[in-house]
Amino acid sequence: MTSQERKNVKINPDIQNERRKCTFLIEDFAEFWNGGKEKLAEKRWREDYFLNDPQMKSEVPMEYLSHKEKYEEAIRKSTISFRKIRELRSQGKDGIDDYMALLSGNLGSGLTPDGNPFGLHYVMFLPTLMGQATPEQQAEWMGRAWACNIIGTYAQTELGHGTFIRGLETTATYDPKTQEFILNSPTLTSYKWWPGGLAHTANYAVVVAQLYTKGQNYGIFPFIVQLRDEETHMPMPGIKVGEIGAKLGMNTVNNGFLGFENVRIPRKNMLMKNGKVLEDGTFIKAPSSVLTYGTMMFVRVVIVRDMANYLSKAVTIAVRYSAVRRQSPINPEEREPQIIDHVTQQLKLFPQIAKSVVFRMTADHLWNLYNQVTTELDKGDLERLPELHGMACCLKAITTSDAAAAVEICRLACGGHGYMSCSSFPITYGLTTAACTYEGENTVLLLQTARYLMKSWASAKVGEPLAPTVAYLGRNYKSTVQGIRPKWEGSIPGIISAFQTCAAGKVKIAFDHVEKRKSEGISHENATNLTSIELAAAADAHGRSFLIQAGYESLQEVLKQVPPALGKVLQDLITLYAVDAALRALGDLLRFVSISEEDIQKLQTTLETLLTNIRPNAVGIVDGFDIPDGILQSALGAYDGNVYERIFAEAMKSPLNKEPVNKSFQLYMKPFLKSNL
């Protein structure tokens, strides 16, 4: 809802009263959240430009369309959206922020709520060309792909293998006689499975396959493969392609399957920036095999910001609903209170608001690290790549699992109405929980981070310098080995230090148990598997300590730039995140830190004080996320707070309400009711 539209709408008095209580300027929060006044104005202009286009309106709510109709509507809207970006580019606007908003932002989830079928073209196909193609290959492919003369996807995951990409079965065998690669799917499990846009949208794909040349397997490499004719869109010879079917969510992403039967592609279609095959079949190894994982790291960095966006939508809906819904008297002699006045409701919702802010701050921090490391990679410096990989893996795992749980908490906080599709919770949960699996299953990613932590602990053991994000292992090494439990200190820096102590303790335990098992004659691989519970726990602790640290350090910079009233609210939110995390980690704190019952009681008192502080500002904070109704698409969370009117209006859109008696009565029910059993 635009500011002009808000002036013309009757606002629910309860939610209006909440806005009057706010101790800071909501516009100040919106500017902070969106990166400044200019970025906020640009965002709002963009939302008006897309959301108010009559072509972007759907005649029938998506939940009442068939699976096929949903895809067709998503294609219709997507082509309009990207055509509108072309128009902006023709007017001299670069469009990068517009693409980001459509593909990895709230705007995109508003326009195509169940996923964009063009998403992987921009998020993975183009970045892969930029990161793994030679300059000559980029000259051939980038222009056509960027202009959408061709639509691509990224085909890596298979029916039988996902995160473990070394186990992929698709083969690309080089034929030096014709200077071609021959792609085959030797088994059913080798069929590519899950790539977005693959089923009916893309006509090209970057296909990850096992490279065979001169009778030898050199591991996985990416190849550009044409899937469909550019004019008729019919599958090319030897290509078996289709859709994988309905899912919990993301049903318009157009996830597909792909099989190959002796599909020949030119040698030049192997992306050769990080490894190549010469005309005679000789393989030239890349300087580092990890360079081939660049696209996945990019997407994992983007996912952390996505989780902040999805969560901001969920808490906006739940907080606004909680300000309007009245139920369960606290005092039997008084009117039923707003459910947001119940402290248990505040405990459900306010930490999720804090998560949104911390995830956004951490996403910005991780993005800066990613840009720094990729700049170093271009210069041949690989030193910080393992650090980035380790951090991107564990943060992707933690933020996605926490965001999925948080969306469910918000849904449950809205009672039965949260179960309705018109609440927007089901579709938001579908988008969020999907991220727990795609681009690396979360447990596997934690174990990848754990590998880096084990190497870092080994370095700390011999006094070698450590990368910044694991430097605490060196600082804690001596006390951890000696079993010294540092005294608890309840400030945020103290909580960060305590979490780092816990992480170091868990890293040491996992490291020692791996080494102990190896000393008993167990292979390194089996010892790691037997210790995998502790390894995953160590990676989780490492990531959670970093989230608190990143949020706190980002806050110190933000406090220099925002008005004091807003700074106080942000400080309350970051503190709430840290205190809530500490109370949920009491088992670890009791194990590794000298924390007393009195300290725990102080934490509980601080938590309750923070809930009280945030209570009058809760609606103002979610208003500050500045998510228009066209993106929220929630009867429970609309800006005007007219929840019941909107729920009823949505119910009347059901096709079953278009007639007083459904035909099933005459066909089935009446004969059944009149029959003699």
N, C-alpha and C positions, 0 to 999 in steps of 0.2 A: 504494500500500500504506500503510495507516494505521499509526501507531506500535504499536497493539495487535496488528495482523496481523504486524508485523515481529518481535515477540517470539515468535510461534508458528511461524516459518518457519526452516528450516535455511539458514544463510547460507554461501555459498562462502567457504572459508578465505582465499583470496587477496584477495578484496574486503574481507573483514572485517579483514585485516591492514592494508590501505590506510587504512581508517577509523581505525585505532589510530595511524597515523603522523601524522595531521593535526595541525598546529601551532596551530589555532584551533578555537573551538567552532562546529560546523556550524550549530547553532541561531542563533548570532549572524549568520552569513551569510544564513540564511533570513529573519531579521528585516530585515536590510538590503535584501535583494532584493525583499521584498514590502512595504516601506514602514513597517516597525515591528512591534512585538509584536502590537498589536491587529489590524492588517491581516492579519498572518500567521494569527492565530487565526481570523479571519473567513473567510479563504481556505480554510483546512482544513475549517472547518465547512461551507462551501458545497460543497466537493468531496465530503465525506461525504454531504451532503444529496442531491446529484444522482447521484453515481457508485454509491452503495449502494442506490439505488432499484431493486428487481427489474425494474420496467417498462423500465428503461434498458438492460437486457441484451439483446444480439442472439443469437438462437438459432443462427445460422449466421454465421461470419466474413464480413465484407463482401466480401472478394475473391472469394468463391465465389458471390455473388449476381449475377443478371443486372442490366443497366443499369436496367431498369424497377424491379426489386425493391430496388435500392440507393436509388432516389429515394423509394419508398414507405416504406422503413425510416427514412430521414432525416426524412420528414414525420412519421411516427409519433413518433420521438424528440423532434423539435422541438416538436410540440404539447404533449407531456408536459412538456418543459423549461419552456416559457413558461407553462403552466398552473401549474406549481410556483412560478414567480415571482409569479403572481397571488395564490397562496395566501399567500406571504410578505408581499405588499403588504396583503392583507386583515388581516394580523396587525400592521400598523403599520410594516413594514420598507419603506424607500423603493424598494429594488430597483435603483437605478442601477448600483451595483457588480456586481450579479448579471447585469444585461444586458451590461455591458462584458465580464465574464468569459466569458459564453456566446458573444459575438459577436466579440470581439477579444482573446481570451486562450487560454491552454492548455486550460482546461476545455472550451471549445467545440470545440476540435480533438480532444478525447478523446471527447466525446459524439457528434459527427457528424464523423468524421475526414476525410471527403471533401467537406466544405463544408456550410453551413447554408442551406437554401432560403429561410429567412426573413431572411437576413442583410441584404439591401439594404433591406428594410422599415425596419429600425432604423438602419442605418448611413448610408443616403442618402435614403430617402423622408421619414422624419420630420425629419432635419436640414434638408432642403430646405424643408419646410413652415415650420420655425422661422426659417430664414434668408431666405426669399424670398416668403413669404405675408404679406399685410396682417393686422392684428389681427382684422379681420372674417373673413378666410379661415381664419385659425388657429382661430377660434371654431367655424367650421363643420366643419373637417376634423381638427384635432389630437386631439380627444377620441375620436372613432371610431377613428382610426389607432392611438393609444396603447393603447386597450383591445383592439386587434386585432379590432374589428368589421369592419374592412376591412384587406386586406393590400396594400401598395403596393410598387412598385419604381421604379427611376430609369432611364428609357429615353433614353439620349443617343447612344451609339456606334451606327454603322450599318455595314452590310455593306461599304460603300465608303469610309467615313470613320471614324476613331477619334479620335486625339489632336487632329487639326486640326478642331476643332468648328465653325469658321466655314464649313467646306465641307459641313456637313450638308445633306441634300436634302429631308428631310421638311418639308412646308409646312403652315402654319396661316394660312388666309386669312379675314379678318374680313368678315362679311356684316352691314352695318348694318340691313338690313331686318328681320332676325330677331334681331339682337344675338347672333350665334353665330360661333364660329370653325369653319371647315371644314378638317379634317385630311386630307392625302393623302400617299401614297407614290408619287411620279411615276415612279420607276424601281425596278428590282430592287435596285440598290445603295443605295437610300434606305430599305430595310427596316431597322428597328432590329435590332441583332444583338449578343448577349452579355449583356444585363442579367440579373443573377441573380434567380431566382424568377419571371421573366417567363413561362416556358413554360406551367406548369400551376398555379403557386402563387398569384401575385398576381391580384387582381381590379381593381386600380387602378394607374396609373402616372403619375409625373411625366414628361411627354414633352417633350424639347427639340426645338423646330422653328423654321424660318425664319418670322418674322412678316411677313405681307403685310396692309396696310390702305391703302385709298384708292389702290391700284395701286402702292404703293411697298414695297420690302423694307427692314425695319428691323433685320435680323439675328436672332440666335437668342434665344428666350425659353422659359421653362418653362410647361407647361400640365398641369392635372390631367385625366386621361382615364379613364373607366370602361372596363375591358377585358372583364369577365365579369359575368354576372348574379349578384347577391348571393345568390340562392336556389339556382339550378340550376348556377351556375358555367360555363354555356355562354358562348362568346364573343358579345359584343354585335354588332349589325349593322354590317357594314363593317370589322370587326376580323379580321385574319388573324394568328393567333398559334400558336406551336408551339415545340418544342425544337430546339436546333442540333445535338445529337448528342454522342457520346462524345468525351472530351478526354484530354490527358495527366494531368490531375488535376482536382480540384474537380467530380467527376461527380455530386454530389448537390446542387450549388448551383442546378440547374434553369435554366441559362442558356437564353434563348429568343430567338426572332425575332418581329417585330411589324410588320405592314403596315396601312395605312389606305386605305379607299376611301370618300371623301366622308363622313367621320365628323364629325358636328356636336356641339359642346359649347357650353354657355352662356358668355357673355363673362366671367362671374365666375370661370370655371375657369382663366383666365390668372392665374398668380401675379404680383401687381402691386406688390410692395414696391419693386422696383428698375426699374420702367418699366410703363406701363399704356396701355390703349386705352380712350378714352371711348366713350360710347354711339353717337356719330355717326361713330366710326372714327378720331378724332384721336389721334395717338400722343403720349404725354408721356414724354420721355426721363428716364432715371435720372440722379442726380447724378454717378454714375461707373459706367461699363460693367463695371469689374472686380468690382463687388459680386455679379454673377451667377456668379462663380467660387468663391463661399464654400464650397459643399458639397464641391467637389473638393479644396480646400485642407485642409478638415477631414479628409477621408479620407486624404490623403497624410501628414498628421501622424500619424494612427492607424497607418498602414502601417509607419512606422519602429519603433514599439513591437512590432508584429506580428513584424517580422524578428528582433528580440531574443528573442521568445518561441519562434519556430520554431527558431532557432539554438540556444537553450538546450536544447531537446529533442534535437537532433542530437548536440550534444557530450556530453550526459548518456549517450546510448546508446553513442557511440564510446569514451568514456573508461572507462565501466564494462566494456565488452567487452574493451578493451585491458588492463584489470587482471586479467582472467580468462584470456584467450587466451594460451597459451604456445607459442612457435615460434621457430625460427632461433637456435641457440646463439650467444651472443657469444663465450663461451669453450667450445671443443669438449669440454673436460673436465668441464664443469658441466651441470646440468639446463637444459633449454630455459627461457629467461627469459619473464616476462610481456612481451608486445610493447610495453607502455608504457615498458619500460626501454630500448628502442631510441631513440636520440636523434632519429633521423629521424621516428619516430612521434610523439614529443613536439613536433617542429617542425610536424607536420601538425595536431595537435589543440590545443595550448595557445594559439596565436594565435587560434583560433576561440573558445575560452573568453573570451579577452580581448575579442574583437569583441562577444560577447554583452553583456558588461558595459558597454562603451563605447556600444553602440547603445542600451541601456536608459537610460543616463545622458543621452545626447543626445536621446532621445525625450522624457524628462522636461523637458529644457531647451526643446525645440521646443514642447511642449505649453504651457509657461508663456508662451512668446512668442505662441503662437496666442491664448490667453485674453486676454493683454494687448492685442493688436491688435484682436481682435473687440470688446473693451470700448471701445476708442477709436473703432471704426467706428460703434458705436451712438450715439456722441456727434458723429458726422459728421467725425471726424478720420481721413483716409486716408493720412497721411504715411508710416506704417511698413508699409502693406499691400504695396507692391512688395518690400520687404525680406523679409517673411514668405513671399511667393509665391516669390521667388528661392531662399530657403533650403529651403522645403518641396520644391520641384522637385528640386534637386540631391541633397538627402539621401534623398528617396524613390528616386532613380535609383541612388545609390551603395550604400545599405544593401540594396536588393533584389538588385542584381547581386552584391554581396559575399556576402550571405547564401545565395543560390542556389549560388554557387561553394563556399562553406564547407560546406554540407550535402553536396555531392558529394565534397568532400575527406574528410569524416567517413565517408561511405559507402565510399569506396575504402580508407580506413584500416581497415575491418573485413573486407577481403578478399571472398571469395566469399559469405560469409554476409550481408554488407551488401546483396547483390543480391536477397535473398529479401524477399517482401512482409512476412513476419512480423518483419523487422528494423525496420519502420516508416519506413525511409529513402525508399522509392519514393513513398509518399503525402506525406511531409513535403517532399520535393523538388518534387512536383507543386504543392503549396500555395505554396511559396516562389518557384519560378520563374515562376508565374503572375503574381506581383506585379510582375515586371519589365515587364509589358505593361499590366495594367489600371490605370486612373486615370492614364493618361499613359505612353506608350512612353518608355523611359529616355533614348534619344538625343535625342528631341524635348524632353524635360524639361531635359536639360543645356543645350540651345540656348536654352530660355526663360530659364534662369538666366544664360546668357552675355549675353543682351540687357540684363539688369539690370546685369551687370558692366561692359558697354561704357558704359552711361549713368553708372555710378559712376566709371569711369576718366575720362570726360569732365569730370565734376564735380571730381575730384581735380586735373585739369590746370589748372583755373582757381581752385583753392584753396577750393572750396565745401565745407562740412561734409558728412560722410558718415555713413550709418547705422552702428550699432555693429558689425554683422557684416562690414562692408566697410571699416571705419575703417583697417585695415592698408594698404589701397591708398593712402590719403593719406600714411601714415607712410613707405611704401616708394617713393612716387612719384619723388622727386628722385634717390635712389640707383639706382632701376631705369632711369630715363631716361639717367643718366650711365654706366650699365653697370658700376656698382660691385658687386662680389661680396662680400658680408659674410663674415666668418670664421665657420667652423663652430664651434658650441658644443654638446656632446653631452648636456646636460640636457634634460628634457622641455620647459621653456620655450624652450631653444635650438632643439630640433627643431620646435616650433610656429613659432618665428620663421623658421626655414629654409623650412618649408613655405609660410608666408605670402610669403616672398621669391620662391619658385618660382611661386606662384599669381600674384603681381603681375607677374612676368616674363612669364608666359604670357598674362595679360590684356593687357599692353602689346603683345606681339607680334601677338595677334589684332586688337587695336584698330588698330595701325599698318598691318597688311596689308589690313584693310577700307578704311581711309582711302586707302591707296596705290592700290588697285584703283578706288576711286571717282574719284580724281584722274586716272586713265587713261580716264575716260569710262564706266566700268561703273556700272550702276545700284546703289543701295544694296542692293536685294534680291539681285541677282546677286553682288555683292561679298561679301555675307554668306554666300551658299551656297558660293562658292569658298573661303571661309575657315572653313567650318563644322567641319573637323577640328580646327583650332586653337581655335575657339570652344568646342567640346565639351571639349577638353582643359583649357582654362582653367577652365571650370565644375567639372570633376572635381577639379582641384587646389584650387579654392576650397572645395569641400565636404569634401575630405579634411583640409585644414588645420583646418577648423571641427570635425570629428569629434575630432581629437586635442585641440584646445583645450577643447571642451565636456567631454570625458572628464576632462581634467586639472583644470579649474576645479571640476567637480562633485566630484572626489576631495577637493579641499581642504576642501570643506564636509562631506563624509562623514567625513573623518578626525577632525573635531571631535566626532563623535557615536558612533563605533564603538570597541570595545576595541582596544588597540594591536596585538594579534596578528592580528586581522582586518584592521586598517588596513595592516599590512605586506603581507598577501596581496593586497589590492586595489591597493596601490602597485605591487607586482610586475606585476600584470595590466595596469594602465594603462601602465606603462613598457614592457612587452612589446609592447603594441599600437603604441606610438610607435616603438620601435626596429625592429620588424618592418616597419612602414610605411616607415621611412627606408631600410632595406636593399632594399625593393622599389622604391624611387624613386631609386636611385642615379643613374640617367641624368639626372633633373631636377636633383638636388643638384649633380652635377658641372657641369651647365650653368649654374646660377644662383648657386651658393654656393661659397665657397672651402673645399672639403673635400679632405683629403689621403688617401693610402693608409693612413697611420697612423690617421687618424680612422675610416676604414672598418673597419680591423682591430679597433679598440676597440669599434665597434658590434657586430661579430660576436662578440667576447668577451663583451660585455654580454648579447647574445642568449642565448648558451650558458649563462651564469651564471643568467639568469632561468629558463631551462628547468629547470636543476638545482634552483632554489629552489621552483619550482611543482610539480615531480614528486611530492613526498610529500603535497602538498595537493590534487592534481588530483581524486581521487575525492571528497574532502570538499567541494570547491567545487561540483561538479555535484550532490552531495547537497543542497547549500545552495540550489540552484534549486528544490528541494522539489516535484518533479514526481512525483505518484503513478503507480504502474504502470498504473492505469486510464486515465490520460491518455497516458503514453508508448506503451502498447500495443506493446511491443517485446520479443521473445524475447531479443534481445541486450543490452538495457539495463535489465532488471528489477532492482529493489533488491537481491534476494537473490543475484544473480550466477550463478544456476544456468542458464547459457546453453545447454548441450547438452541438458539435460533439457527445457527449454522449446522449443528448436528441434524436437526430436523430437515433443513433444506437439502442436505446431502442425502438423507434417507429417501427423500422424494425423487431423487434422480435414479433410483433403482428401476430397471426395466420391469420388475415385478409389480411396481406401483403404477404402471401405465394403464392397467385394466383392473376392474374390481374383482373379477374371477379369472384365475388362470386356467388355460385349456386342460391342464392336467386333472382338474376336478371332474370334468365330463369324461375324460379318457380313462382315468384310473381310480380316482377316489370314490366317485359316485357309485360305479359298479361294485367296488369293494364294500362300501357302506351298506348297499342294498342287498348284498348277497347273503345267503343263509350258510353260515359256517357249520 
